[in-house]
């Protein structure tokens, strides 16, 4: 696209391209999304880049503010006076809850009011939001000025002036009812249990956990019964379980019954077998889906029928669509990008449950989604809704295996198979890759070379493995150091260096950091997680090694050749993140195995 044509078509795109913030490929994607969106929301390019392509909000909108001459509010929230904070609160709440909610929905605050000029200053995270005029008029302000406020500053300010309340927790605290359900009978009386649940605050407790889990960034909520009529609720945050609430003086069956009643697809009266269900809620103006797993467990008390509940939080806002945000660097990034740009072949993600395989697969799929192609996914269960793909619905009328068998008759171009769980699934997926389809899937193995051996042991022919697969990527999630409290390591511990197999003389010249712990990271020293990768790209040499396999795949030979090609092991990938100051040596050692 010529510069002059682009400048006339989209000034924002022209500016960001000239400054090197986006490249031609990203620009084309954003412009295509904008064109498709014109009849619906009419978002501008900046809104698409941030909302759909996951670019940093402040980087994009700072440039937009300069382009359209919006002033930027350079404030330090910690230094704001009580008078100013109270004035913002007063203006925000001056016209009632409905207007206040509109301010917060559009991430804009009435920052100050100039009585002499009768002018209101609005501090907006997105100064191009078309709703701002209507919001200003809603508080009877005909004269107003829009300023750009960094998103981070907005979030800090809102925490002070309008902290989000959990209405269910509030109901529990204000309730005079006892938050307990205790039944003395040796056998459960279902009617009595039902009556106790209905008049207790247990419903509010479960609903509160669903809300708090989302707001705290948890990936899972665990409801675990203990002896002595205690049930614990834990949140998994940054990969670690943290106790959120311990409910005592309550029959465990009562809390489990509340969870089952909240979910669809669960039988409240079934306590002897595994069950799967789902919940959907609107939390902070976003639809959040929850996947519920119930398993019977052994208890110490015969009168109780214990069950463990794990609720996976599926928040579509966490979907990554931009490949650059996955943490792939160096050889892994080049190899992965090359693999997914092939017209056919297989991309396999491997790693344990909860290692972010699905997130990476979905991000990769978004790179190849095209209206001219038929993209089918077979997943059980479906975790995230993927725009532009046809996601097959698995149920009792069509199971995973039936969907896999039928998919070839549905004229696919690109296919995602959620997991290769058996020989039949693996063979079908690999045949798809061998017959002109780009195919994505996952497998459970410790590293990339062992995935080759696993497929071989499942009964897949070596020549199919060799010529169908483009790349196998092993992935793990490790915790990121908290930027607020991390500190420089003065001297690396010799025992740690020995375990990591690093040269102390070389590493002592590098500034690396260690975890400390503060209020912002709940004392853990870590906040958030990132992925590390081991990429096994199928070069000519790798393919020959697999084809020549006799009774078993020589994993060591494959591993050595991949190292020659440029592959970093998971531990080496983690050590690179340590050098960048993003994580600690201890975290990498705890999250990876010896090479």
Order of alpha helices (4+ residues) and beta strands (2+ residues): alpha-alpha-alpha-alpha-alpha-beta-alpha-alpha-beta-beta-alpha-beta-alpha-alpha-alpha-alpha-beta-beta-beta-alpha-beta-beta-beta-alpha-beta-alpha-beta-beta-alpha-beta-alpha-beta-alpha-alpha-beta-beta-alpha-alpha-beta-beta-alpha-alpha-alpha-alpha
